[in-house]
């Protein structure tokens, strides 16, 4: 059996920013003294003039990003989810969401998988908070391939975008030749007829593993990868729910 390739989606984020810099000359990256952890340091090393370290002042950083977007730049603002969505929520809501500005937020170290960083950093509410902001696109990629595709899609999309990235290395699962990414579209990663497992982010791999264990017990589980939390692919979920009659969400 081939070795499983594991890459943290925060690593994919840093690499994607660097790889897309030439194609998107207006792209600028902002960080709040965490470039080594959010991996925007990869971009900073290649394009130091286009990286702004705002220091530990996330609320101010959102305001700086709003101003840059009004000046024609496409800012990608980076911090841990707890600070990007938590500490700076008011500024995201009022300075980015309300005026519908073209600001992208890359939030790393989300969820309880950042066990090493302690409970204060385990931000579970970021997706719920960002969903409430009108016009905000919310994405949570499952692996390296999807994370890079989500960053590109965010840059091509006009308007505010929030992307959640994980701390831990996770298996690459979207390495099929026919894989294509679209904002608002989920994908069926495993067909089944008995139960629908709808998963997002780094939990998609766990859901696939669960489906394989269920198969051993004679239960045929369908697994859906929902990268875009908002807008949600309701059509795909309802179609699967009608087929199986049972839905479990994993997030």
C-alpha positions as CSV (number, residue, x, y, z in Angstrom):
1,X,0.0,0.0,0.0
2,X,1.3,3.4,-1.0
3,X,2.2,5.9,1.7
4,X,-0.6,8.4,2.5
5,X,0.5,11.9,1.7
6,X,-0.4,14.3,4.5
7,X,-0.3,18.1,4.3
8,X,-1.7,20.7,6.6
9,X,-4.2,23.0,4.9
10,X,-2.5,26.0,6.5
11,X,0.6,25.0,4.5
12,X,-1.4,24.8,1.4
13,X,-2.7,28.3,2.1
14,X,0.8,29.8,2.2
15,X,1.9,28.0,-0.9
16,X,-1.2,29.0,-2.8
17,X,-0.7,32.7,-2.0
18,X,2.8,32.5,-3.3
19,X,1.9,30.5,-6.4
20,X,-1.0,33.0,-7.3
21,X,0.9,36.2,-6.6
22,X,2.0,36.8,-10.3
23,X,-1.4,36.0,-11.7
24,X,-3.1,38.4,-9.2
25,X,-0.7,41.4,-9.0
26,X,-3.1,43.3,-6.7
27,X,-2.9,40.5,-4.1
28,X,-1.5,41.7,-0.8
29,X,-1.2,39.6,2.4
30,X,-1.7,40.9,5.9
31,X,-0.8,39.0,9.1
32,X,-1.0,39.7,12.8
33,X,2.5,38.6,14.0
34,X,1.7,34.9,13.1
35,X,3.2,34.5,9.6
36,X,5.3,31.5,10.7
37,X,2.2,29.7,12.0
38,X,-0.4,30.8,9.4
39,X,2.3,30.0,6.7
40,X,1.9,33.4,5.1
41,X,5.6,33.6,5.7
42,X,6.0,31.6,2.5
43,X,4.5,34.5,0.6
44,X,6.4,37.1,2.7
45,X,9.7,35.5,1.8
46,X,8.9,35.6,-2.0
47,X,7.1,39.0,-2.0
48,X,8.2,41.0,1.0
49,X,6.9,44.3,-0.4
50,X,3.4,42.8,-0.6
51,X,3.2,41.4,2.9
52,X,2.1,43.7,5.8
53,X,2.6,42.5,9.4
54,X,0.0,44.5,11.4
55,X,1.3,43.2,14.8
56,X,-1.0,41.7,17.4
57,X,-3.8,44.1,16.4
58,X,-6.3,41.9,14.5
59,X,-9.2,44.5,14.7
60,X,-7.0,47.2,13.2
61,X,-5.8,44.7,10.5
62,X,-9.4,44.2,9.3
63,X,-9.7,48.0,9.0
64,X,-6.4,48.2,7.1
65,X,-7.6,45.5,4.7
66,X,-10.9,47.3,4.2
67,X,-8.9,50.4,3.2
68,X,-6.6,48.5,0.9
69,X,-9.6,46.9,-0.9
70,X,-11.1,50.4,-1.5
71,X,-7.7,51.4,-3.0
72,X,-8.0,48.5,-5.5
73,X,-5.9,45.9,-3.8
74,X,-7.2,42.4,-3.0
75,X,-6.1,41.8,0.6
76,X,-5.9,38.3,2.2
77,X,-6.0,38.8,5.9
78,X,-4.5,36.1,8.0
79,X,-4.6,35.0,11.7
80,X,-5.8,32.1,13.8
81,X,-9.6,31.6,13.6
82,X,-10.0,32.6,17.2
83,X,-8.7,36.1,16.4
84,X,-9.8,36.5,12.8
85,X,-13.4,35.6,13.4
86,X,-13.5,36.0,17.2
87,X,-11.5,39.0,18.3
88,X,-12.1,41.0,15.1
89,X,-15.8,40.0,14.6
90,X,-17.1,43.6,14.9
91,X,-14.6,44.9,12.3
92,X,-15.3,42.0,9.9
93,X,-19.1,42.6,10.3
94,X,-19.0,46.4,10.0
95,X,-15.9,47.3,8.0
96,X,-15.9,44.3,5.6
97,X,-19.3,42.6,5.5
98,X,-21.7,45.6,5.7
99,X,-20.0,47.5,2.9
100,X,-19.5,44.2,1.0
101,X,-15.8,44.8,0.4
102,X,-13.4,42.6,-1.6
103,X,-11.5,41.3,1.5
104,X,-10.5,37.7,1.9
105,X,-9.9,36.2,5.4
106,X,-7.6,33.1,5.8
107,X,-8.2,31.7,9.3
108,X,-5.9,28.9,10.4
109,X,-5.7,26.8,13.6
110,X,-9.5,26.3,13.7
111,X,-11.5,23.7,15.7
112,X,-10.5,21.4,18.5
113,X,-7.7,19.8,16.4
114,X,-5.3,22.5,17.7
115,X,-5.2,20.6,20.9
116,X,-1.5,21.6,21.5
117,X,-2.5,25.3,21.5
118,X,-5.0,25.0,24.3
119,X,-8.7,25.7,24.8
120,X,-8.4,29.5,24.2
121,X,-7.3,28.8,20.7
122,X,-9.8,26.1,19.9
123,X,-12.3,28.2,17.9
124,X,-15.4,26.1,17.1
125,X,-17.8,29.1,16.5
126,X,-16.0,30.8,13.6
127,X,-18.1,29.2,10.9
128,X,-21.3,30.1,12.7
129,X,-20.2,33.7,13.2
130,X,-19.1,34.2,9.6
131,X,-22.3,32.6,8.2
132,X,-24.4,35.4,9.8
133,X,-22.6,38.1,7.9
134,X,-24.6,39.0,4.8
135,X,-22.7,38.4,1.5
136,X,-19.8,36.5,3.2
137,X,-18.8,33.3,1.4
138,X,-17.6,30.7,4.0
139,X,-15.4,27.8,3.0
140,X,-13.7,25.0,4.9
141,X,-11.4,22.8,2.6
142,X,-10.7,19.2,3.3
143,X,-7.2,18.8,2.0
144,X,-4.2,20.4,0.2
145,X,-5.8,20.3,-3.3
146,X,-9.1,21.7,-2.1
147,X,-7.4,24.4,0.0
148,X,-5.4,25.7,-3.0
149,X,-8.5,25.6,-5.2
150,X,-10.5,27.6,-2.5
151,X,-7.8,30.3,-2.3
152,X,-7.9,30.7,-6.1
153,X,-11.7,30.7,-6.1
154,X,-11.7,33.4,-3.3
155,X,-9.4,35.6,-5.4
156,X,-11.6,35.2,-8.5
157,X,-14.8,36.0,-6.4
158,X,-15.8,39.6,-6.0
159,X,-16.8,40.2,-2.3
160,X,-15.8,39.0,1.2
161,X,-14.7,35.5,1.7
162,X,-13.8,33.5,4.9
163,X,-11.7,30.3,4.5
164,X,-11.0,28.0,7.5
165,X,-7.7,26.1,7.5
166,X,-6.4,23.4,9.9
167,X,-3.2,23.1,11.9
168,X,-2.6,19.4,11.6
169,X,-1.4,17.5,8.5
170,X,-4.3,15.6,6.8
171,X,-4.4,13.1,4.0
172,X,-4.8,14.2,0.4
173,X,-8.2,12.9,-0.8
174,X,-9.2,15.0,-3.8
175,X,-6.5,13.7,-6.1
176,X,-8.9,12.4,-8.7
177,X,-8.2,13.6,-12.3
178,X,-11.8,14.8,-12.7
179,X,-11.8,16.9,-9.5
180,X,-13.0,20.4,-10.1
181,X,-13.8,23.1,-7.5
182,X,-16.7,25.6,-7.5
183,X,-17.9,27.9,-4.8
184,X,-21.3,26.6,-3.5
185,X,-20.9,23.1,-4.9
186,X,-20.4,20.0,-2.8
187,X,-19.1,16.6,-4.0
188,X,-20.1,13.0,-3.4
189,X,-16.8,11.3,-2.5
190,X,-18.5,7.9,-1.8
191,X,-21.8,6.7,-3.1
192,X,-24.1,4.9,-0.7
193,X,-27.8,4.1,-0.1
194,X,-28.3,3.6,3.7
195,X,-27.2,6.8,5.3
196,X,-25.7,10.2,4.2
197,X,-22.7,11.5,6.0
198,X,-22.2,15.2,5.2
199,X,-18.7,16.3,6.3
200,X,-16.6,19.5,6.0
201,X,-12.9,20.4,6.2
202,X,-10.5,18.0,7.8
203,X,-13.4,15.8,9.0
204,X,-14.1,14.5,5.4
205,X,-11.2,12.0,5.7
206,X,-12.6,10.8,9.0
207,X,-16.0,10.4,7.4
208,X,-14.6,8.3,4.6
209,X,-12.9,6.1,7.3
210,X,-16.2,5.8,9.2
211,X,-18.0,4.8,6.0
212,X,-15.4,2.0,5.4
213,X,-16.0,0.7,8.9
214,X,-19.8,0.9,8.4
215,X,-19.4,-1.1,5.2
216,X,-17.8,-3.9,7.2
217,X,-21.1,-4.0,9.2
218,X,-23.2,-4.1,6.0
219,X,-24.2,-0.4,6.1
220,X,-23.7,1.4,2.8
221,X,-22.9,5.1,3.7
222,X,-22.8,7.9,1.2
223,X,-20.2,10.6,2.0
224,X,-20.6,14.2,0.8
225,X,-17.8,16.7,1.1
226,X,-19.2,20.2,1.7
227,X,-16.4,22.7,1.3
228,X,-18.6,25.8,0.9
229,X,-20.6,26.3,4.1
230,X,-22.2,29.4,2.6
231,X,-23.8,29.3,0.0
232,X,-24.7,25.7,0.9
233,X,-25.3,23.1,-1.8
234,X,-28.8,22.3,-0.6
235,X,-29.8,20.5,-3.8
236,X,-27.0,17.9,-3.4
237,X,-27.8,17.3,0.3
238,X,-31.5,17.0,-0.2
239,X,-31.1,14.6,-3.2
240,X,-28.9,12.4,-1.1
241,X,-31.2,12.6,2.0
242,X,-34.2,11.6,-0.2
243,X,-32.2,8.5,-1.3
244,X,-30.9,7.4,2.1
245,X,-33.5,8.8,4.5
246,X,-30.9,9.5,7.1
247,X,-28.3,12.4,7.4
248,X,-25.4,12.7,9.8
249,X,-23.3,15.9,9.8
250,X,-19.6,15.7,10.8
251,X,-17.8,19.0,11.5
